[in-house]
Amino acid sequence: MPARVKAVVPVHLYGHPADMPAIVAAARRHGAKVLEDCAQSHGAVVAGRKAGTWGDAAAYSFYPTKNLGALGDGGAVYSADAAVAAQVRLLRQYGWRTRYVSDIPGRNSRLDELQAAVLRVNLRHLEAGNASRRMLAARYLDRLGAAGLVLPTVAAGVTPAWHQFTVRTPRRDALLAHLAERGIRCGVLYPVPLHRQPAYADATAVLPVTEQACTEVLCLPVHPGLDSTDVDRVTGEIIRWATA
Ligand SMILES: Cc1ncc(COP(=O)(O)O)c(C=O)c1O
């Protein structure tokens, strides 16, 4: 890891935690901080510990579609480091230590109290919701074995949060259209890679694997409001498409 790396931001994408023991060990060797992006991984576990507890800090999103969602926007930073937590509290509210006195440039990032009240209730249902997601994911894996798609894998020692169930196929757009015509809405996370975003475009970046993934990934419906019959309908349509 080059000396100029100050921090590493592992994104627990789709709810599958990154390899935190390896990332933390590498970061420590180089004096880099670790900031976990837990927006999609509430409740996920890696090597016996929750995602979000490995790094120096972790950022959570409580956007309504997340595994733990509010009724509007919200988020939180977790840290076991009191100094980091104190700094985040400052940043959250105008850099105020004392009211109306900004010690550092901060912002208004307070979690709205009504959203916090909703989240306190929804937190009680997180584990049950994640268990439903695990059941749905297991059924997808079981049913889609012969559909010719690249299916998600689970690394050893990992319990994913299954925020998304993401398959890959070079014929992604055809499958997306086939399912949409049958009333099954899927997501594409994400169609445009970071280095091709107009705001962050970097013509020097050569990332063919990333670019190919953006043309092939398809997120099938997976959330606690679904049951095994829904999965059977989705997988039935996929198998019909694959064998047509
Ligand atoms: C992986 C990841 N990181 C960060 C974010 C940003 O979260 P928010 O929209 O709450 O700022 C999201 C939300 O979509 C996400 O999925």
The ligand as an ORCA input file, in Angstrom:
! r2SCAN-3c Opt
* xyz 0 1
  C     -22.999      1.689     -0.306
  C     -23.629      3.030     -0.029
  N     -22.881      4.018      0.474
  C     -23.403      5.231      0.763
  C     -24.732      5.506      0.533
  C     -25.247      6.877      0.846
  O     -26.205      6.866      1.849
  P     -27.163      8.134      2.045
  O     -27.979      8.242      0.798
  O     -27.983      7.855      3.262
  O     -26.253      9.322      2.216
  C     -25.564      4.515      0.021
  C     -26.992      4.782     -0.201
  O     -27.572      4.564     -1.186
  C     -25.003      3.230     -0.280
  O     -25.759      2.238     -0.772
*
